[in-house]
């Protein structure tokens, strides 16, 4: 019989939980949400021995069992409720050995809940560099639990940890604090009411539930009042009592190897990276280099992807018999997919840099140096991490704002995150920028594409700050503002962690966007290939009549090619897609947009990156040769039928860039905002204000440049 053991990884933020999770599970992972929440859950599977399978849950980091954010609340809920489906058979508590006292506070609370635990002592190398070693046997004996020294990043100690899991039966730990000062009758009533496994678990639940507006919380408050139970005083005494025990345990097991400790390298680096002037300058310099790399590093793989799709399209076109299926595959699905997936290398490069900065511990410093900048705009330093993460994708970034304790600051952050230019905008920016700036254009040693791209991201960030300041004036809150952020030690990035992140993010983009793109491409191809019978027949009749005039022409092949192109363009205009584009054209004409762009704007509501796929499909259907290699050329050659001028002037392109910089064209973002805020009104407000901002800004840019 196979034995399944559910294990929860618990610990403070930045203690190495994710590294241990990756080491234990490898690629056997899946990401989903905890039931009833938008908090991300990582689960993985690991086999130890022939008949033992571990189901491992990476719980959000927290400092104590008194939760202040949605992340911390999830960890508490899983550990306190044995009826939960995710309730662990065993907890592996990961502790940072370089800051053991602080880590052990949560550890002793978890043990007192009655959950069997193993202590995995991580970052011993960092502790040793600070002149501290631990007697592992002494620490294990003092705490009464197995203690395993590990290095999660270098994956040492993992085998010993698995052997312990295979050999030892989970056991309960002795209580770390006594509740003898709490009225026994109060404990008895609370335990009966909450139905918890021990008095401490019952009291913990009661304290955290007292703030909830429920029938049970009213009864809890009544019990507290009858016995004159002071919650704050109990918590203060609990923390004091725990730290007294922790102090003794650490002193007994700690060995100081050097008494004259010099300032650590971390402090010296922080003196520069968190400096008021130099820290901000270094951050901006790093962002500048990242955007340069996005273009320069990705050029060759982008060319390979583009040529690969061109070969595939030609192969399908020449292999399958001519007809509807051939056209659907080449002009619809492949054209749409190629228009987006060609930009995957750029997105991977962007994710790569963000993952490295997070892994080495730099992003926490960014939060610290940006706190004083963010405060006047109604946010704090913790807002910068979700905002920067928004350059990858708004959805997980909005979820990441759960770490912001202040509700007003969190709401403001959520409302402005979509203004940060996400990876879905990157294909749009790249296409439009490259239409007027050649790939070889440089400004000194720098690529001009990279400079313009960075400008687009700066515009988005500036708009986010201004919008946040406006929201700050209208959103009221009585909750106190404070900023508390731990600065973790610097670490060398681990290749396995970086690759795992890239695999997860790139997979989410390819399969998430890919499904939408295929669906939109098929629908758009059908709409662009069919239309009102009388209009489509009129175009066909005109084509047949013109064929007669070129039948005996000496330049027959060239004229036939031109006539076919003209016929395809007219058929597209007469199609349902064309009719729909014409219907909305009057509303977008002041922005410099024609009906073809109008179609792309509407399909982009599913996801911004669909814009490029839509344009690829439209120009493929309209007869552009080698569409996969020349979509930019085809758009530049497009002329306005009324004025005879190019459809894509500099004014139109910049108007379109600004529109996509500000517009909320992502229904997934709308859905996640509704979930995170718990109110549809905030999602509606966000959609409306960003649409108005996009339209107004685009109108201003076009009128000034045209």
C-alpha positions as CSV (number, residue, x, y, z in Angstrom):
1,X,0.0,0.0,0.0
2,X,1.3,3.4,-0.9
3,X,1.5,5.8,2.0
4,X,0.7,9.5,1.4
5,X,2.1,12.1,3.8
6,X,0.9,15.7,3.5
7,X,3.7,18.1,4.5
8,X,3.4,21.9,4.9
9,X,6.5,24.1,4.5
10,X,6.2,26.9,7.1
11,X,8.5,29.8,7.9
12,X,9.1,33.5,7.9
13,X,9.4,35.3,4.6
14,X,12.8,35.0,3.0
15,X,13.8,31.9,5.0
16,X,14.3,29.7,2.0
17,X,11.0,27.9,1.8
18,X,10.7,28.1,-2.0
19,X,14.2,26.9,-2.5
20,X,13.5,23.8,-0.3
21,X,10.2,23.3,-2.1
22,X,12.0,23.2,-5.5
23,X,14.7,20.9,-4.1
24,X,12.1,18.4,-2.8
25,X,9.7,18.5,-5.7
26,X,11.8,19.3,-8.8
27,X,9.4,19.9,-11.6
28,X,6.5,17.9,-10.1
29,X,4.7,21.1,-9.1
30,X,1.4,22.8,-9.8
31,X,0.2,26.3,-9.0
32,X,-3.4,27.0,-8.0
33,X,-5.4,29.0,-5.5
34,X,-6.3,28.0,-2.0
35,X,-10.1,27.2,-1.9
36,X,-12.2,30.3,-1.5
37,X,-9.2,32.7,-1.9
38,X,-7.0,34.3,-4.5
39,X,-3.9,33.4,-2.5
40,X,-1.6,31.4,-4.7
41,X,-0.8,27.8,-3.6
42,X,2.2,25.8,-4.7
43,X,1.8,22.1,-4.4
44,X,4.3,19.4,-5.4
45,X,4.9,15.7,-5.1
46,X,8.1,13.9,-4.0
47,X,8.6,10.1,-3.6
48,X,10.8,8.7,-0.8
49,X,11.3,5.0,-0.7
50,X,9.2,2.5,-2.7
51,X,5.8,3.1,-1.0
52,X,5.9,6.7,0.4
53,X,4.7,9.7,-1.5
54,X,5.0,13.2,-0.1
55,X,2.4,15.9,-1.0
56,X,4.1,19.1,-0.2
57,X,2.4,22.5,0.2
58,X,4.5,25.7,0.2
59,X,2.5,28.0,2.6
60,X,2.9,31.8,2.4
61,X,5.5,33.2,4.8
62,X,4.4,34.7,8.1
63,X,6.0,36.0,11.3
64,X,3.5,34.8,13.8
65,X,0.0,33.3,14.2
66,X,-1.6,36.7,14.5
67,X,-2.2,37.3,10.8
68,X,-2.3,40.8,9.4
69,X,-2.6,40.1,5.7
70,X,-4.4,37.7,3.4
71,X,-1.2,35.6,2.9
72,X,-0.7,35.2,6.6
73,X,-4.3,34.4,7.2
74,X,-4.2,31.5,4.8
75,X,-1.2,30.0,6.6
76,X,-3.0,30.4,9.9
77,X,-6.2,28.9,8.6
78,X,-4.5,25.8,7.2
79,X,-2.6,25.1,10.5
80,X,-5.4,25.7,12.9
81,X,-8.2,23.8,11.2
82,X,-7.8,20.0,11.2
83,X,-10.9,19.6,9.0
84,X,-9.1,21.4,6.1
85,X,-8.3,19.3,3.1
86,X,-4.8,20.7,3.1
87,X,-4.2,20.1,6.8
88,X,-0.7,18.6,7.1
89,X,0.4,15.4,8.7
90,X,3.7,17.1,9.4
91,X,5.2,20.6,9.3
92,X,8.7,21.2,8.1
93,X,9.6,24.5,9.6
94,X,12.4,26.3,7.7
95,X,14.4,28.6,10.0
96,X,17.1,31.2,9.0
97,X,20.1,30.2,11.2
98,X,21.5,33.7,10.9
99,X,18.4,35.1,12.6
100,X,17.2,32.1,14.6
101,X,15.6,34.0,17.6
102,X,13.0,35.7,15.4
103,X,12.3,32.6,13.4
104,X,11.7,30.4,16.5
105,X,8.8,32.6,17.6
106,X,6.5,31.3,14.9
107,X,8.0,27.8,15.3
108,X,7.0,27.5,19.0
109,X,3.5,28.8,18.1
110,X,3.1,26.1,15.4
111,X,4.2,23.5,17.9
112,X,1.8,24.6,20.5
113,X,-1.1,24.3,18.0
114,X,-0.4,20.5,18.3
115,X,1.0,20.1,14.8
116,X,4.0,17.6,14.5
117,X,7.1,19.4,13.3
118,X,10.6,19.1,12.1
119,X,13.0,22.1,12.2
120,X,15.1,22.5,9.0
121,X,17.9,24.9,9.9
122,X,18.8,26.8,6.8
123,X,21.4,29.4,5.9
124,X,24.0,28.0,8.3
125,X,26.7,29.3,5.9
126,X,25.4,32.9,6.4
127,X,25.4,32.4,10.2
128,X,29.0,31.1,10.1
129,X,30.1,34.1,8.1
130,X,28.7,36.2,11.0
131,X,30.8,34.1,13.5
132,X,27.9,31.9,14.7
133,X,27.7,28.1,14.8
134,X,25.1,25.8,16.4
135,X,25.3,22.5,18.3
136,X,22.5,20.7,16.3
137,X,22.1,17.9,18.9
138,X,21.8,20.4,21.8
139,X,19.3,22.5,19.9
140,X,17.2,19.4,19.0
141,X,17.3,18.2,22.6
142,X,16.3,21.7,24.0
143,X,13.4,22.2,21.6
144,X,12.3,18.6,21.7
145,X,12.1,18.2,17.9
146,X,14.3,16.7,15.2
147,X,16.6,19.4,13.7
148,X,18.2,18.9,10.3
149,X,20.9,21.3,9.0
150,X,20.3,22.1,5.3
151,X,21.3,24.5,2.6
152,X,18.2,24.7,0.4
153,X,19.9,26.7,-2.3
154,X,22.8,24.3,-2.7
155,X,20.5,21.4,-2.0
156,X,22.7,19.9,0.8
157,X,21.0,18.1,3.6
158,X,18.0,17.2,1.4
159,X,18.8,13.5,1.5
160,X,19.1,13.5,5.3
161,X,15.8,15.3,5.5
162,X,14.1,12.7,3.3
163,X,15.6,9.9,5.3
164,X,14.2,11.4,8.5
165,X,10.8,11.7,6.9
166,X,11.0,8.0,5.9
167,X,12.2,6.7,9.2
168,X,10.5,8.8,11.9
169,X,6.9,8.8,12.9
170,X,5.5,12.3,13.3
171,X,5.2,13.1,17.0
172,X,3.6,15.9,19.0
173,X,5.7,18.5,20.7
174,X,5.6,19.5,24.3
175,X,3.9,22.9,25.0
176,X,6.4,25.8,24.9
177,X,4.2,28.1,27.0
178,X,1.9,27.5,29.9
179,X,-1.7,28.8,30.1
180,X,-1.8,28.5,33.9
181,X,-2.5,32.3,34.1
182,X,-5.6,32.0,32.0
183,X,-8.9,31.3,33.8
184,X,-9.5,27.5,33.4
185,X,-13.3,28.0,33.0
186,X,-12.6,30.4,30.1
187,X,-10.4,27.8,28.4
188,X,-13.0,25.1,28.9
189,X,-15.8,27.3,27.4
190,X,-13.6,28.4,24.4
191,X,-12.5,24.8,23.7
192,X,-16.1,23.6,23.7
193,X,-17.2,26.5,21.5
194,X,-14.4,26.2,19.0
195,X,-13.9,22.4,19.1
196,X,-10.1,22.6,18.9
197,X,-7.6,19.9,19.7
198,X,-5.9,21.8,22.6
199,X,-6.4,24.9,24.8
200,X,-3.8,27.0,23.0
201,X,-5.3,26.2,19.6
202,X,-8.8,27.1,20.9
203,X,-7.6,30.4,22.4
204,X,-5.6,31.3,19.2
205,X,-8.7,30.7,17.1
206,X,-10.9,32.7,19.5
207,X,-8.5,35.7,19.5
208,X,-8.3,35.8,15.7
209,X,-12.1,35.2,15.3
210,X,-13.2,37.9,17.7
211,X,-12.8,40.6,15.1
212,X,-15.1,38.8,12.6
213,X,-18.8,39.8,12.4
214,X,-20.3,36.4,13.0
215,X,-22.5,34.7,15.6
216,X,-19.6,32.7,16.9
217,X,-17.4,35.8,17.3
218,X,-20.2,37.5,19.3
219,X,-20.2,34.5,21.7
220,X,-16.4,34.6,22.0
221,X,-16.5,38.3,22.8
222,X,-19.1,37.6,25.5
223,X,-16.9,35.0,27.1
224,X,-13.9,37.3,27.0
225,X,-15.9,40.0,28.7
226,X,-17.4,37.8,31.4
227,X,-13.9,36.6,32.4
228,X,-12.3,40.0,31.9
229,X,-9.8,38.5,29.5
230,X,-7.4,41.1,28.1
231,X,-6.3,40.0,24.6
232,X,-3.5,42.5,24.2
233,X,-2.1,41.7,27.6
234,X,-2.2,37.9,26.9
235,X,-0.4,38.4,23.6
236,X,2.3,40.6,25.2
237,X,2.9,38.0,27.9
238,X,2.9,35.2,25.3
239,X,5.5,36.9,23.2
240,X,7.7,37.7,26.3
241,X,7.4,34.1,27.6
242,X,8.3,32.6,24.2
243,X,11.3,34.8,23.7
244,X,12.5,33.9,27.2
245,X,12.4,30.2,26.3
246,X,13.9,30.9,22.8
247,X,16.8,32.9,24.4
248,X,17.7,30.0,26.6
249,X,17.5,27.5,23.8
250,X,19.7,29.6,21.4
251,X,22.3,30.4,24.1
252,X,22.6,26.7,25.1
253,X,23.2,25.6,21.5
254,X,25.0,28.6,20.0
255,X,28.8,28.7,19.6
256,X,30.4,32.2,19.0
257,X,33.4,31.6,16.8
258,X,34.6,35.2,16.7
259,X,34.1,38.0,19.2
260,X,35.2,41.0,17.2
261,X,32.7,40.8,14.3
262,X,33.3,43.4,11.7
263,X,30.5,45.0,9.7
264,X,29.2,42.4,7.4
265,X,29.5,42.6,3.6
266,X,25.7,42.9,3.5
267,X,25.7,46.2,5.5
268,X,28.5,47.6,3.3
269,X,26.5,46.8,0.2
270,X,23.3,48.1,1.7
271,X,25.0,51.4,2.6
272,X,25.2,52.0,-1.2
273,X,22.1,50.2,-2.6
274,X,19.8,51.8,0.0
275,X,21.4,55.3,-0.2
276,X,19.0,58.1,-0.8
277,X,20.7,59.2,-4.1
278,X,23.0,56.3,-5.2
279,X,20.4,53.6,-4.4
280,X,17.8,55.2,-6.7
281,X,20.4,55.9,-9.4
282,X,21.5,52.3,-9.4
283,X,17.9,51.1,-9.6
284,X,17.2,53.3,-12.7
285,X,20.5,52.2,-14.2
286,X,19.5,48.5,-13.8
287,X,16.1,49.1,-15.4
288,X,17.9,50.9,-18.3
289,X,20.2,47.9,-18.9
290,X,17.3,45.4,-18.6
291,X,15.4,47.2,-21.4
292,X,18.6,47.3,-23.6
293,X,19.0,43.5,-23.0
294,X,15.3,42.8,-23.9
295,X,16.0,43.9,-27.5
296,X,19.7,42.9,-28.0
297,X,19.6,39.5,-26.4
298,X,16.3,38.4,-27.9
299,X,17.0,39.4,-31.6
300,X,18.5,36.1,-32.7
301,X,15.9,33.7,-31.1
302,X,13.1,36.0,-32.3
303,X,14.4,35.7,-35.9
304,X,14.5,31.9,-35.5
305,X,10.9,31.8,-34.2
306,X,9.7,34.0,-37.1
307,X,11.5,31.9,-39.7
308,X,10.2,28.7,-38.1
309,X,6.6,29.9,-38.4
310,X,7.2,31.1,-41.9
311,X,8.5,27.6,-42.9
312,X,5.6,25.9,-41.1
313,X,3.0,28.2,-42.8
314,X,4.5,27.5,-46.2
315,X,4.7,23.8,-45.5
316,X,1.0,23.6,-44.5
317,X,0.0,25.8,-47.4
318,X,1.8,23.6,-50.0
319,X,1.0,20.3,-48.4
320,X,-2.7,20.5,-47.7
321,X,-5.1,20.9,-50.6
322,X,-6.3,24.5,-51.2
323,X,-9.5,25.3,-49.4
324,X,-11.1,26.4,-46.2
325,X,-9.0,24.3,-43.9
326,X,-5.8,25.5,-45.6
327,X,-6.8,29.1,-45.2
328,X,-7.9,28.7,-41.6
329,X,-4.6,27.2,-40.6
330,X,-2.3,29.5,-42.5
331,X,-4.2,32.8,-42.5
332,X,-6.0,32.3,-39.2
333,X,-4.4,30.1,-36.5
334,X,-0.7,30.2,-37.6
335,X,-0.8,33.9,-38.5
336,X,-2.3,34.8,-35.2
337,X,0.0,32.6,-33.1
338,X,3.1,33.7,-34.9
339,X,2.3,37.4,-34.3
340,X,2.6,36.9,-30.5
341,X,4.9,33.9,-29.9
342,X,7.6,35.6,-31.9
343,X,8.0,37.9,-28.9
344,X,8.3,35.1,-26.4
345,X,12.2,35.5,-26.3
346,X,11.8,39.1,-25.2
347,X,9.3,38.1,-22.4
348,X,11.7,35.4,-21.2
349,X,14.6,37.9,-21.0
350,X,12.4,40.3,-19.0
351,X,11.3,37.5,-16.6
352,X,14.9,36.3,-16.3
353,X,16.1,39.7,-14.9
354,X,13.2,40.1,-12.6
355,X,13.7,36.5,-11.2
356,X,17.4,37.1,-10.7
357,X,16.8,40.4,-8.8
358,X,14.3,38.7,-6.6
359,X,16.5,35.7,-6.0
360,X,19.6,37.7,-4.9
361,X,17.5,39.8,-2.5
362,X,17.6,43.1,-4.3
363,X,13.9,43.6,-4.7
364,X,13.4,44.1,-1.0
365,X,16.0,46.9,-1.1
366,X,14.0,48.5,-4.0
367,X,11.0,48.6,-1.7
368,X,13.1,50.3,1.1
369,X,14.5,53.0,-1.2
370,X,11.2,53.6,-2.9
371,X,9.1,54.0,0.3
372,X,9.8,57.7,0.7
373,X,8.9,58.2,-3.0
374,X,5.6,56.2,-2.8
375,X,4.2,57.7,0.4
376,X,3.1,61.1,-1.0
377,X,1.1,59.1,-3.6
378,X,-0.9,57.0,-1.0
379,X,1.3,53.9,-1.2
380,X,4.3,52.5,0.7
381,X,7.5,50.7,-0.1
382,X,5.8,47.3,-0.2
383,X,3.8,48.7,-3.2
384,X,6.8,48.8,-5.4
385,X,7.2,45.0,-5.6
386,X,3.7,44.4,-7.0
387,X,4.2,47.4,-9.3
388,X,7.5,46.2,-10.7
389,X,6.1,42.6,-10.9
390,X,3.3,44.3,-13.0
391,X,5.9,44.5,-15.8
392,X,5.5,40.8,-16.1
393,X,1.7,40.4,-15.5
394,X,-0.9,42.4,-13.7
395,X,-2.8,39.4,-12.4
396,X,-0.2,37.8,-10.0
397,X,1.0,41.3,-9.2
398,X,-2.4,42.3,-7.9
399,X,-2.5,39.1,-5.9
400,X,1.0,40.0,-4.5
401,X,-0.4,43.2,-3.1
402,X,-1.9,41.1,-0.3
403,X,1.4,41.7,1.7
404,X,0.4,45.3,2.1
405,X,-1.3,45.5,5.5
406,X,-3.0,48.9,5.1
407,X,-6.3,48.5,3.2
408,X,-6.3,51.9,1.6
409,X,-2.7,51.6,0.4
410,X,-3.4,48.1,-0.9
411,X,-6.5,49.3,-2.8
412,X,-4.7,52.2,-4.4
413,X,-1.9,49.8,-5.4
414,X,-4.4,47.4,-7.0
415,X,-6.1,50.2,-8.9
416,X,-2.9,51.5,-10.5
417,X,-0.9,48.2,-11.1
418,X,-2.4,47.8,-14.7
419,X,-0.8,51.1,-15.7
420,X,2.6,49.4,-15.4
421,X,3.5,48.1,-18.9
422,X,3.1,44.3,-18.6
423,X,4.7,41.6,-20.9
424,X,1.4,41.5,-22.9
425,X,2.1,45.1,-24.1
426,X,5.7,44.2,-25.1
427,X,4.7,42.6,-28.5
428,X,2.6,45.7,-29.2
429,X,5.4,48.1,-28.3
430,X,8.0,46.1,-30.2
431,X,5.9,46.0,-33.4
432,X,5.0,49.7,-33.3
433,X,8.4,51.0,-32.3
434,X,10.1,48.9,-35.0
435,X,7.8,50.4,-37.7
436,X,9.7,53.7,-37.6
437,X,12.9,52.9,-35.9
438,X,15.2,50.4,-37.7
439,X,16.8,47.6,-35.7
440,X,20.2,49.0,-36.4
441,X,19.4,52.4,-34.9
442,X,21.7,53.3,-32.0
443,X,22.4,56.3,-29.8
444,X,26.1,56.0,-28.9
445,X,26.5,52.5,-27.5
446,X,22.8,52.1,-26.8
447,X,20.0,50.6,-28.9
448,X,17.3,53.2,-29.7
449,X,14.6,50.5,-29.5
450,X,15.6,49.9,-25.8
451,X,15.5,53.6,-25.0
452,X,12.0,54.1,-26.5
453,X,10.8,51.0,-24.7
454,X,12.1,52.2,-21.4
455,X,10.4,55.5,-22.1
456,X,7.1,53.6,-22.5
457,X,7.6,51.9,-19.1
458,X,8.5,55.3,-17.5
459,X,5.3,56.8,-18.9
460,X,3.2,53.9,-17.4
461,X,4.9,54.3,-14.0
462,X,4.4,58.1,-14.0
463,X,0.7,57.6,-14.9
464,X,0.4,55.1,-12.0
465,X,1.8,57.6,-9.5
466,X,-0.4,60.5,-10.7
467,X,-3.5,58.2,-10.6
468,X,-2.5,56.9,-7.1
469,X,-2.3,60.5,-5.8
470,X,-5.8,61.3,-7.2
471,X,-7.2,58.1,-5.6
472,X,-5.5,59.1,-2.3
473,X,-7.7,62.2,-2.2
474,X,-10.9,60.3,-2.5
475,X,-10.4,57.0,-0.7
476,X,-10.6,57.5,3.1
477,X,-9.2,55.2,5.8
478,X,-8.8,55.4,9.6
479,X,-6.2,52.7,9.6
480,X,-2.7,53.8,10.6
481,X,0.0,53.8,7.9
482,X,3.3,52.1,8.7
483,X,6.1,50.4,6.7
484,X,7.9,47.3,8.0
485,X,10.0,45.3,5.6
486,X,12.7,42.7,6.2
487,X,15.9,43.1,4.2
488,X,17.1,39.5,3.6
489,X,20.8,38.7,3.2
490,X,22.2,38.7,-0.3
491,X,22.4,35.3,-2.0
492,X,23.9,34.0,-5.2
493,X,21.0,33.2,-7.6
494,X,20.3,29.5,-8.0
495,X,20.0,28.4,-11.6
496,X,17.4,25.7,-10.7
497,X,15.1,28.4,-9.1
498,X,15.6,30.8,-12.0
499,X,14.8,28.1,-14.6
500,X,11.8,26.9,-12.6
501,X,10.4,30.5,-12.5
502,X,11.1,31.0,-16.2
503,X,9.4,27.7,-17.1
504,X,6.3,28.6,-15.0
505,X,6.0,32.2,-16.3
506,X,6.8,31.3,-20.0
507,X,4.4,28.4,-19.8
508,X,1.6,30.6,-18.4
509,X,2.2,33.1,-21.2
510,X,2.3,30.5,-24.0
511,X,-0.6,28.4,-22.9
512,X,-2.7,31.1,-21.3
513,X,-2.3,33.6,-24.2
514,X,-2.1,30.8,-26.7
515,X,-5.6,29.6,-26.0
516,X,-7.1,33.0,-26.2
517,X,-5.1,33.8,-29.4
518,X,-6.3,30.6,-31.2
519,X,-9.9,31.3,-30.2
520,X,-9.8,34.9,-31.3
521,X,-7.9,34.0,-34.5
522,X,-10.5,31.4,-35.5
523,X,-13.4,33.8,-34.8
524,X,-11.7,36.7,-36.5
525,X,-10.8,34.6,-39.6
526,X,-14.4,33.4,-39.9
527,X,-15.7,37.0,-39.6
528,X,-13.0,38.3,-42.0
529,X,-13.7,35.5,-44.6
530,X,-17.5,35.8,-44.6
531,X,-20.0,38.7,-44.9
532,X,-23.3,39.9,-46.3
533,X,-23.9,37.8,-49.5
534,X,-24.7,40.8,-51.7
535,X,-21.6,42.7,-50.8
536,X,-19.3,39.7,-51.1
537,X,-20.9,38.7,-54.5
538,X,-20.4,42.3,-55.7
539,X,-16.7,42.1,-55.0
540,X,-16.4,38.7,-56.7
541,X,-18.3,39.9,-59.8
542,X,-16.1,43.0,-60.1
543,X,-13.0,40.7,-59.8
544,X,-14.3,38.4,-62.6
545,X,-15.0,41.3,-64.9
546,X,-11.5,42.7,-64.4
547,X,-10.0,39.3,-65.1
548,X,-11.3,39.5,-68.6
549,X,-9.4,42.7,-69.3
550,X,-6.0,41.3,-68.3
551,X,-6.5,37.9,-69.9
552,X,-4.5,38.7,-73.0
553,X,-2.1,41.2,-71.3
554,X,1.6,40.7,-71.7
555,X,2.1,41.6,-68.1
556,X,-0.5,39.1,-67.0
557,X,1.2,37.7,-63.9
558,X,2.0,41.0,-62.3
559,X,-1.5,42.4,-63.0
560,X,-3.1,39.2,-61.7
561,X,-1.1,39.4,-58.5
562,X,-2.2,43.1,-58.0
563,X,-5.8,42.3,-58.8
564,X,-5.9,39.4,-56.3
565,X,-4.5,41.6,-53.6
566,X,-7.1,44.3,-54.3
567,X,-9.9,41.7,-54.3
568,X,-8.8,40.2,-51.0
569,X,-8.6,43.7,-49.4
570,X,-12.1,44.6,-50.7
571,X,-13.5,41.2,-49.5
572,X,-12.1,41.9,-46.0
573,X,-13.7,45.4,-46.0
574,X,-17.0,43.9,-47.1
575,X,-16.8,41.0,-44.5
576,X,-18.5,41.0,-41.1
577,X,-15.2,42.0,-39.5
578,X,-14.9,44.9,-41.9
579,X,-18.5,46.0,-41.3
580,X,-18.0,45.9,-37.6
581,X,-14.8,47.9,-37.9
582,X,-16.5,50.4,-40.1
583,X,-19.3,50.7,-37.5
584,X,-16.9,51.8,-34.7
585,X,-14.6,53.8,-37.0
586,X,-16.2,57.2,-36.3
587,X,-15.5,56.9,-32.6
588,X,-11.8,56.2,-33.1
589,X,-11.1,58.3,-36.2
590,X,-10.1,61.3,-34.0
591,X,-7.3,59.2,-32.6
592,X,-5.9,58.4,-36.0
593,X,-7.3,54.9,-36.1
594,X,-9.0,53.2,-39.0
595,X,-11.5,50.3,-39.0
596,X,-8.7,47.7,-39.1
597,X,-7.2,49.0,-35.9
598,X,-10.7,49.2,-34.5
599,X,-11.1,45.5,-34.9
600,X,-7.7,44.9,-33.2
601,X,-8.7,47.2,-30.3
602,X,-11.9,45.2,-29.6
603,X,-10.2,41.8,-29.9
604,X,-7.5,43.1,-27.5
605,X,-10.1,43.2,-24.8
606,X,-9.5,39.5,-24.3
607,X,-5.8,40.1,-23.9
608,X,-3.6,43.0,-25.1
609,X,-1.1,40.7,-26.9
610,X,-4.0,39.6,-29.2
611,X,-3.5,43.0,-31.0
612,X,-0.5,41.7,-32.9
613,X,-2.1,38.4,-33.7
614,X,-5.2,40.2,-35.0
615,X,-3.2,42.5,-37.3
616,X,-1.3,39.4,-38.6
617,X,-4.6,37.7,-39.3
618,X,-6.2,40.7,-40.9
619,X,-3.2,41.4,-43.3
620,X,-2.9,37.7,-44.0
621,X,-6.6,37.5,-45.0
622,X,-6.2,40.7,-47.1
623,X,-3.6,39.0,-49.2
624,X,-0.2,40.1,-47.9
625,X,2.5,37.8,-49.2
626,X,4.8,36.2,-46.6
627,X,2.8,37.8,-43.9
628,X,4.8,36.1,-41.1
629,X,8.0,38.0,-42.2
630,X,6.6,41.3,-43.3
631,X,3.7,42.4,-41.1
632,X,5.5,45.6,-40.3
633,X,6.1,46.3,-44.0
634,X,2.5,45.5,-44.9
635,X,1.2,48.0,-42.3
636,X,3.6,50.7,-43.5
637,X,2.4,50.2,-47.1
638,X,-1.2,50.5,-46.1
639,X,-2.9,53.7,-47.4
640,X,-6.0,55.5,-46.4
641,X,-8.6,55.0,-49.2
642,X,-10.0,58.5,-48.6
643,X,-6.8,60.6,-48.3
644,X,-4.3,58.4,-50.1
645,X,-1.9,59.0,-47.3
646,X,-0.2,56.2,-45.2
647,X,-2.6,54.7,-42.6
648,X,0.3,54.4,-40.2
649,X,1.9,57.9,-39.9
650,X,4.1,58.8,-37.0
651,X,1.1,60.5,-35.3
652,X,-1.0,57.3,-35.6
653,X,1.7,55.0,-34.3
654,X,2.5,57.2,-31.2
655,X,-1.3,57.6,-30.6
656,X,-1.6,53.8,-30.7
657,X,1.4,53.4,-28.3
658,X,-0.1,55.8,-25.8
659,X,-3.5,54.1,-26.1
660,X,-2.0,50.7,-25.3
661,X,0.1,52.1,-22.5
662,X,-3.0,53.2,-20.6
663,X,-6.0,51.1,-21.7
664,X,-7.2,48.2,-19.5
665,X,-7.6,45.6,-22.3
666,X,-7.4,42.5,-20.1
667,X,-10.5,40.8,-18.8
668,X,-8.4,38.6,-16.5
669,X,-7.3,41.7,-14.7
670,X,-10.9,43.0,-14.3
671,X,-11.9,39.6,-12.8
672,X,-9.0,39.4,-10.4
673,X,-9.6,43.0,-9.2
674,X,-13.2,42.2,-8.4
675,X,-12.1,39.1,-6.4
676,X,-9.3,40.9,-4.5
677,X,-11.3,43.9,-3.6
678,X,-14.5,42.0,-3.0
679,X,-16.5,44.6,-4.9
680,X,-17.4,44.9,-8.6
681,X,-17.5,48.7,-8.3
682,X,-13.7,48.9,-8.0
683,X,-13.2,46.8,-11.1
684,X,-15.6,49.0,-13.0
685,X,-14.0,52.2,-11.7
686,X,-10.6,50.9,-12.8
687,X,-11.8,49.9,-16.3
688,X,-13.6,53.3,-16.9
689,X,-10.8,55.6,-15.6
690,X,-8.1,53.7,-17.6
691,X,-10.3,53.8,-20.8
692,X,-11.0,57.5,-20.5
693,X,-7.3,58.1,-19.7
694,X,-6.2,56.1,-22.8
695,X,-8.7,57.8,-25.1
696,X,-8.0,61.3,-23.9
697,X,-4.2,60.9,-24.0
698,X,-4.3,59.2,-27.4
699,X,-6.5,62.0,-28.8
700,X,-4.1,64.7,-27.5
701,X,-1.0,62.9,-28.9
702,X,-2.5,62.5,-32.4
703,X,-3.8,66.0,-32.6
704,X,-0.4,67.4,-31.6
705,X,1.6,65.3,-34.0
706,X,-0.7,65.3,-37.0
